[in-house]
């Protein structure tokens, strides 16, 4: 099992459990600042050099009789290395959040035509919420982080750009461009691994 997959199965390093009973009808506001140990755990999970700041501001309101809606913003200062120069960088990132947490609806029971067989349909509201949260975590992990350092990245970038230009100009077919980019990038990576 890859290290990345193992990390995704581990419990989230930053959690703030909130019971529905703790949220008034008018809602509740949270201003959260992650402690050093939490920031270090999140940085390890995301493969960051460091994470000097991690904050969240949420408004939590009731949604129906058993649900909660969380709206707000998560922001951080992310320490990474430039993929080209390998110099340390500090990037400011921020993401708006709008999530709904609710228990799954009760199962729906339906009787088959003759009244003897009962078909039970489970609704997956809880699973859908987990899937949305997993997608959000994936977007955060994959889209707002700079790729890992790679000394020969400029060569890869040049191969990609040069090949895309040829495809745009009609000098080569798109399938050929994709094949060339894959082959040339793989060759650069293999040469780097062998060194």
N, C-alpha and C positions, 0 to 999 in steps of 0.2 A: 504494500500500500504506500502511495506517495506521501511525502510529508505534508503536502497541501491538503490532501483528502483527510488525513488524520487530524489536521488542525480544524477543519470544518466540522468534525464530529465532536470536538472538545467543547465544553460549555463556553459561552461568550464571556470574555474577561470583564466586561462592564455591563452590569445589570442593576436595574432599580425596580424591584417588584412593587406594583401598586395594586391594591385591592379595590374593587369597585366601591366598597363601603367607605373607603377613604377619600372618595371624590364627591364633593358636594354637588347638588343639582346645578349650581352656578359654575362648576368646574374647579380646576386646581392648576396652578402654575408651578413649573419646576425650572430652576436655574441650577444646572449640574456642572461641576468641574471635576474631571477625573484626577485621582491622586497619582503620585509617581509610579507606584507598583502597577496600577491599572494601565497607565500609558505605556509602560515598559512591556506589559503583556500584549497589548494591542499592536505595538510596534513589531514585536516578534512575530505575531500572527500575520501581519501584513508585509513582513520582510523589509521594514524600514530601518534606516540608520538610527533614527530616534523620533520621538513624538513629544516635543516640548509643551504642546498645548492641545487639549481635547476638551471641548465644552459642548453643552447642549442646553437649549431653552425650549421647553415644551408647554403647551396648554393642553391639558387633559380634560375632556368633557364626557359626560355620559352619552351613550348612543343606544337608545332603546332601553329595555328593562335590564339587560345583562351585559351590555357592551360598553367599550370605551373608545373614544377617538383621540388620537395623539397627533397634534399639529405643532410644528416648530422648526427648529434649525439646529443642525449639528455642524460645528466648525472646529478646525484644527490647524496647527502649524506642523507640517510634515517634513521631517529631515530625511533627505535622500541624496544620492550622488548623481551628478550629471552623467548621462549615458555616453556623451561624447568626450568631455574633458576629465571626467571622474572627480571633479571638484564638488565639495559639499554644497548642497542647495537647501534652502528652507522655502517651502511652498505653503501658501495659505489656501486652504480648501474649505468650502462650505456647501451644505446640501440641505434643501428644504425637505421636511418630512411630513407626510400626511398618511397615517395608518389607522386602520380600524381593527380592534380586537373584540371578538365576540365568541361566545360558546357556539358549538355547532347546533343547528336546529335539530329538533327531535326527529328520529327516523319517521319516514312516511310509510304507512302500511297500506297496501292495496290488495283487495281480494280478487282472485282470478274469476273468470266467468261463472264457474259453477259454485263459487262460495266456499270451496274446500281448501284451496291452496292460498296461502298468504305470501305475498311477495314483499320483502322488506328492502326498501331503498335507503341507503345511508347517505345523508348529505355531508359533504366534505368541507363545510365552512372553516373548520379549524385547520384542515389540510391546506386550504386555499390561502389562509393567513400565513401559514408556515412557508408556503411556496413563494408568496409575495416577499416575505422577509428574507428568504434565501436569495431571491433575485436581487433585492436591494443590497444585501451583503456582497453579492457577486459584482454588481455594478461598482460599488465602492472599492472593492479589492482590485478589479480589473481595469476600471476606466479612469479613476482619479489618481492613480499612482504611476510614477514614471517607471518604465521598464528597468529591469536590473542592469547594472553596469556591464558593459561588454566593450572591450578595447577596440574591436574592429567594427563597431556599429556604423561608423561613417562609410565603410566599404559596402555594408549591407544596404544602407540608405541610398547610396549611389546606384547600386544594382537595381533596386526597386524603382527609383525615380527614372533612370535611363530606360528601363523596360516599359514602364507605364507610358512614358512619352512616345515610344515607338508604337505602342498599341493605339494611343490616341491619334497619332498621325496616319494610322492604317498601314504602317510598314510591316507589322506582324499581326496575326490573329490573336484574339484574347486568350484562347486556350494555350497557344504557344507562349504568350507572355507569362501566363501563370506558371507554366512548366519551367520556363527559363528562370523566373524569379525563384522558384522553389529549388531548382538544381543549383543555381549559383549561390544562393544563401546557404544551402546545406553544405556546399563545398567550403565556404568561408568558415562556417561553424566547425566542420570536421578538421580543417587545417588548424584552427585555434585549439581544439581539444588535443590534437596530436603533439602540439608544441610543448 
